[in-house]
Amino acid sequence: MLTVAVLVLDQVIPFDFSAPIDTFGFARLPDGRAAYRVRVCSPAAEVSAGAFTVRAPYGLEALAEADTIIVPGVADPTVPPPPEVVDALRAAAANGTRIASVCAGAFVLAATGLLDGLRATTHWVAAHHLAAMYPGITVDPNVLYVDNGQFLTSAGAAAAMDMCLHLIRKDHGSAVAAHAARLSVMPLEREGGQAQFIVHDLPPAPAGATLEPLLEWLEDHCDQDFTLEDIAARAGMSTRTLNRRFREQTGTTPLQWLHRARVRRAQYLLETTAHPVERIALQAGFGSPTAFRERFRRVVGTSPQSYRRAFRTSGTTGTDPAPAPGPGPGPVAGAAAAAGAGGERAAGVRAPVGSGPS
């Protein structure tokens, strides 16, 4: 039997620490014995978990006895972890203990320096904050988890289950992991990655910007075939001036902006209609179904069919839907808000139905 220590700090996100406890708890060896003993430990006897208080039976000394340490996220990941926690994690790592973070728990693990020079992930809303705070880490916001061997990181809360099932399979094989997955009502491997849950907002133009009317017109007519010269003519300026103003006001190029608008239109049609992919490719302005599939996978991280299976609204028909909504609100401004949401539902993100491993 292997020992898993789940480290809970003050303001721990409930799902982040409960998901690993249950997932490892479901694992059974072929003879029926539990595959893991799970211990909840903390530097304090009691810590807040928002709506309730957690009383941890074990202190930090339990980390030294664990085979695997799980580090859940906390409500404000920008607050440095207590020095004794950093020291305990470093000591465990020096002894070869496997350490894995959940969601914003990557910030705690990053504070120890153990992720320096490695690839890591976290909830996509907080990914740019992690990269900014710890430039020595290569942050990948598109995957569900990253396995560096001794150190692992996972995305938003539901991705903790993907990572834990991955660890169970490494420890005890596919049969044990598959049984734990069935009890968790989870596929052993999910298709796609975190990218399909990211809200790809169109780069906004500042209010009153000279390009604002052009952007609205492009979004309304993104199903039409445009060249850069066509867009420039519509704007009444040269292509060179158009490119410069697009960079200044949106941070991207006209054609890249148009590609993103078309993908957003396609996502809406996949979610709300039963139209075949070939028809949606035309409705969204792509020249061919092949070009549509390639661009969609590049931006969203999965195929149009897989996206539809994950996010299609029940009861949709083959009729044309109401016009697609315009760009939604931007991403959550702070990592604290991202972590506080506790998972892929943060910032209005769609529920994780069908993603996949890194």
Secondary structure, DSSP 8 states (H G I E B T S, - for coil): -EEEEEE--TTB-HHHHHHHHHHHHH-B-TTS-BSEEEEEE-SSSEEE-SSSEEE-SB-GGGGGG-SEEEE--BS-TTS---HHHHHHHHHHHHTT-EEEE-TTHHHHHHHTTTTTTSEE---GGGHHHHHHH-TTSEE-TTSSEEE-SSEEEE-SHHHHHHHHHHHHHHHH-HHHHHHHHHHTT--SS-SS-GGGGS--------TT-TTHHHHHHHHHTTTS---HHHHHHHHTS-HHHHHHHHHHHHSS-HHHHHHHHHHHHHHHHHHHB---HHHHHHHTT-SSHHHHHHHHHHHHSS-HHHHHHHH--TT-BSS--S----------SSHHHHHHHTSTTGGG-----S----
